[in-house]
Amino acid sequence: MKYVATDELAHFSFHDSFVTKLDFTDGKMVWTLLALNATTKNSQSGFDSDMCIEEAEAIFEDCNIESIVFGAYSTYTMKNVLIESVEERTAELSEYDNILSKMADGKCDILSMDELQNGQDGKLRACFMFNGGFVDLGMHFYVTISFLKSVITWDEFSGIAWYEYPEWKERSKNSKD
């Protein structure tokens, strides 16, 4: 791979990227990601705008899944009548394989990544929020992992990030006013 970013998860925008392949062997979790964005703060980016990466590989070394949590949600009719209310739920370890399999089919887009935290054990921690509605995993779910090192590699940038286009910047500016 031409570009390598080590321990720089905070310098990527995961919003709207997809995991299309996931392997978990020998303590390494490896994701193949589509539509990942490198921010201007990324060590591999010399651009003035955040840039899209069509395909990247993310490797989390000495990785553990700390938890998978399904977010609470409520569904209402157009007349604001409650149809369904689901409480937050932490997945059982026996559910992980099924969840990870569904997560890696390219239908669960990543909504966000919470800021990294250093743990008392020397490991880094990150929490990824996924849209699970497309694969019957609830409205959204959170995967929290701990790891010693993250490495993201890719071959090329495929253009500026979608949110850098003028129409999206204008829309974003107007929504803040």
C-alpha positions in Angstrom: 0.0 0.0 0.0 1.2 3.5 -0.9 -0.1 5.3 2.2 0.2 4.2 5.8 -1.2 6.0 8.8 -0.4 4.5 12.2 -2.4 5.4 15.3 -4.2 8.2 13.5 -7.9 7.2 13.8 -8.8 10.7 15.0 -7.5 12.0 11.6 -10.1 10.1 9.6 -13.7 10.8 9.1 -15.5 7.4 9.3 -19.0 8.9 8.6 -20.7 7.1 5.8 -17.9 4.6 5.2 -18.7 0.9 5.1 -17.0 -2.2 6.3 -17.1 -4.7 3.4 -14.8 -7.4 4.9 -13.9 -8.2 8.5 -11.3 -10.8 9.6 -10.4 -11.5 13.2 -7.4 -13.8 13.6 -4.4 -14.0 15.9 -5.6 -11.0 17.9 -5.8 -8.7 14.9 -9.1 -7.3 13.6 -8.8 -6.3 9.9 -11.5 -4.2 8.2 -11.8 -3.5 4.5 -13.4 0.0 4.3 -15.0 1.8 1.5 -15.5 5.6 1.3 -13.3 6.5 4.3 -12.1 10.1 4.4 -8.7 11.4 5.5 -8.8 14.8 7.2 -6.3 17.6 6.5 -4.6 16.7 9.8 -3.8 13.2 8.5 0.0 12.7 8.2 -0.5 11.2 4.7 -2.6 14.1 3.3 -0.9 17.1 1.8 -4.3 18.5 0.7 -6.2 21.6 1.8 -9.5 19.6 2.0 -10.5 16.3 3.5 -10.0 13.6 0.9 -12.0 10.5 0.1 -10.3 7.1 0.0 -12.2 4.6 -2.1 -10.8 1.5 -0.4 -8.6 1.2 2.7 -7.6 -1.5 5.1 -7.7 -0.9 8.9 -5.7 -3.2 11.1 -6.3 -3.2 14.9 -3.4 -5.1 16.6 -3.9 -7.0 19.8 -7.6 -6.2 19.5 -10.4 -7.0 21.8 -14.1 -6.3 21.4 -15.1 -4.8 24.7 -18.8 -4.5 24.0 -21.5 -4.3 21.3 -24.5 -2.2 22.4 -27.7 -1.8 20.6 -29.1 1.7 21.0 -32.5 2.5 22.3 -35.1 3.8 19.9 -38.8 4.5 19.6 -41.0 4.4 16.5 -44.0 6.7 16.1 -46.9 7.1 13.6 -47.3 10.4 11.7 -49.8 11.4 14.4 -47.1 10.9 17.1 -48.6 7.7 18.4 -46.0 5.3 19.8 -45.7 2.1 17.8 -42.6 0.5 19.4 -40.1 1.4 22.1 -36.9 -0.6 22.4 -34.5 -0.2 25.3 -30.7 -0.1 25.0 -29.2 -3.7 25.1 -25.7 -5.0 25.4 -25.1 -8.0 23.2 -24.1 -11.4 24.6 -20.7 -12.8 23.6 -22.6 -15.6 21.8 -24.1 -13.0 19.5 -20.8 -11.4 18.4 -20.1 -13.7 15.4 -23.6 -13.0 13.9 -23.3 -9.3 14.5 -19.8 -9.0 13.0 -20.9 -11.0 10.0 -23.8 -8.7 9.3 -21.6 -5.7 10.0 -19.1 -6.8 7.3 -21.6 -7.2 4.5 -21.3 -3.6 3.3 -24.8 -2.6 4.4 -24.0 -1.1 7.8 -22.5 2.3 7.3 -20.4 3.8 10.0 -22.2 6.9 11.5 -19.3 8.0 13.7 -16.3 7.1 15.8 -16.0 8.4 19.3 -12.7 10.0 20.3 -10.0 7.6 21.3 -9.3 7.0 25.0 -6.2 5.5 26.5 -7.0 2.7 29.0 -5.2 1.8 32.2 -3.9 -1.3 30.4 -2.0 0.8 27.9 -4.4 0.1 25.1 -6.3 2.6 23.0 -10.1 2.5 22.9 -12.5 3.5 20.2 -16.2 3.2 19.8 -17.8 3.0 16.3 -21.5 3.7 15.8 -23.1 1.8 13.0 -26.4 2.1 11.2 -27.9 -1.4 11.7 -31.4 -0.9 10.3 -30.5 -2.3 6.9 -29.5 -5.7 8.3 -32.0 -6.0 11.1 -29.7 -5.0 13.9 -31.9 -2.2 15.2 -31.6 1.4 14.4 -28.0 1.7 15.4 -25.4 -0.1 17.4 -22.0 0.6 19.0 -18.9 -1.5 18.8 -16.3 -0.6 21.4 -12.8 -2.1 20.8 -9.5 -1.9 22.6 -6.2 -2.3 20.8 -2.5 -1.6 21.0 -2.0 -0.2 17.6 -4.0 0.8 14.6 -2.7 0.9 11.0 -4.8 2.2 8.0 -3.3 1.7 4.6 -4.6 2.6 1.1 -3.3 3.1 -2.5 -4.8 6.4 -3.6 -7.1 9.3 -2.8 -10.2 9.3 -5.0 -11.1 13.0 -4.8 -12.3 15.4 -2.1 -14.7 14.2 0.6 -18.4 14.5 -0.2 -18.9 17.0 2.6 -16.2 19.3 1.1 -18.3 20.1 -2.0 -19.8 23.7 -1.9 -23.4 22.5 -1.9 -22.8 20.4 1.3 -20.8 23.1 3.0 -23.6 25.6 2.2 -26.3 23.2 3.5 -24.2 22.6 6.7 -23.7 26.3 7.2 -27.5 27.0 6.8 -28.5 24.2 9.2 -26.3 25.8 11.9 -27.9 29.2 11.5 
